[in-house]
Amino acid sequence: MSTLDTQSIHAGEPEPRIEGAVSMPVFQTATYTHDDPGASPRYVRYNNSPNHQALHEKLAALTETERALVTASGMAAISSALLGVLEAGDHLVAPHSLYGGTLALLNDLLPRFGITHTLVPEDTPEAWTAALQPNTKVLYAEAITNPRLEVLNLTGMVDLAEEHDLTTVIDNTFASPVNLRPASLGFDVVLHSATKYLGGHSDVAAGVVAGAPKPLDNALQTTKLLGGMLDPHACGLLHRSLKTLGVRVRKQNETARALAAALADHDGVERVHHPSLSSHPHHDRARTLLDGFGGMVGLELASQTTVDSFFDALSLPLRAPSLGGVETLVTQPVHTSHKDVAPAARRAMGITDRFVRVSVGLEGPKDLVADFAAALDAGLDE
Ligand SMILES: *Cc1c(COP(=O)(O)O)cnc(C)c1O
């Protein structure tokens, strides 16, 4: 099998090329003529345009799965996948550190359809086993958690699911296929917010469901009915971005590692979170499971540094939610991804007001390190 870099360029590209076009043309049409009335129609909401088909094949190759489906956003991918595998009366088990939108889906929407869940704070197979019920159908996880960048016992989760005949679903957004291909660990369904690393330029919202044919058929049918398909123009943007996935993410990983190492001993921070640091609780596991340590860094500012003065003193990073793009972004999870999480639950996840999440972009590593160090110095001077 060829490498991810080669797949990102060549997998799924039409052969022969359409009219000789080297890059995939965008088919900006909602519907297609068909001469054979018996043939299944091509229609944009059915996710079967040439743009969808090329992307699906490329993403299946990149995620090392049999099938992939693009959706209108990461949340469309998560909701289509979960509504595809769960029915009224079913139960899901997940670690407690989940993306805020996923938590809201589990807490507010799925119970209206008779789907319940249990969130487990401890990262052990014993704790997950204790949460299982006779009606548990899905074990759900995130590859690298937001924002503390924990790497949970993913292999333990797959083993447990096999033992109890559960479907495993993983949100691989933070790792991207460059750092982890969860299907190779045995996960059944792999989800991505392609708005992040896969899109990589903060200019498109998209999502991916990938996995075995059965859950993918279910997710496709759900996407058709709920209407969360990706527009052809957005397909074109995502398609172009995927070709540079490897070079972008590896560079972001290197810079994140350099930034984490440079700031780890700064007086302006209480603690730096990055799986590359030997101080990270899951450093050894990250070395075994991941190919690279990811492009996200967590900074817990020291008590004498105020978050606002730190943000004001930064000159390169932009203060914005989301991640994975070429611009370095900084956010305070208490005000963005975990805004709607109850304060007590937030504290249990280790997310304080002083926690700053950094999505490392593609600026020069030296420039970024100097900018962050100077902003922390400025905070100390006050
Ligand atoms: C952003 C994000 C999502 C949601 O993706 P959208 O594209 O915004 O719908 C889901 N999971 C994780 C881990 C994310 O970071």
The ligand as a MOL file (V3000), in Angstrom:
LIG
                    3D

  0  0  0     0  0            999 V3000
M  V30 BEGIN CTAB
M  V30 COUNTS 15 15 0 0 0
M  V30 BEGIN ATOM
M  V30 1 C -14.9470 20.9640 15.6510 0
M  V30 2 C -15.1470 19.5970 16.1740 0
M  V30 3 C -16.3320 18.9060 15.9200 0
M  V30 4 C -17.5010 19.5290 15.1720 0
M  V30 5 O -17.1390 19.8180 13.8590 0
M  V30 6 P -17.9220 20.9220 12.9650 0
M  V30 7 O -17.2410 20.8000 11.6500 0
M  V30 8 O -17.7480 22.2340 13.6430 0
M  V30 9 O -19.3420 20.5140 12.9360 0
M  V30 10 C -16.4460 17.6200 16.4110 0
M  V30 11 N -15.4560 17.0390 17.1170 0
M  V30 12 C -14.3010 17.6780 17.3910 0
M  V30 13 C -13.2570 16.9830 18.1870 0
M  V30 14 C -14.1060 18.9770 16.9360 0
M  V30 15 O -12.9720 19.6150 17.2180 0
M  V30 END ATOM
M  V30 BEGIN BOND
M  V30 1 1 1 2
M  V30 2 1 2 3
M  V30 3 2 2 14
M  V30 4 1 3 4
M  V30 5 2 3 10
M  V30 6 1 4 5
M  V30 7 1 5 6
M  V30 8 2 6 7
M  V30 9 1 6 8
M  V30 10 1 6 9
M  V30 11 1 10 11
M  V30 12 2 11 12
M  V30 13 1 12 13
M  V30 14 1 12 14
M  V30 15 1 14 15
M  V30 END BOND
M  V30 END CTAB
M  END
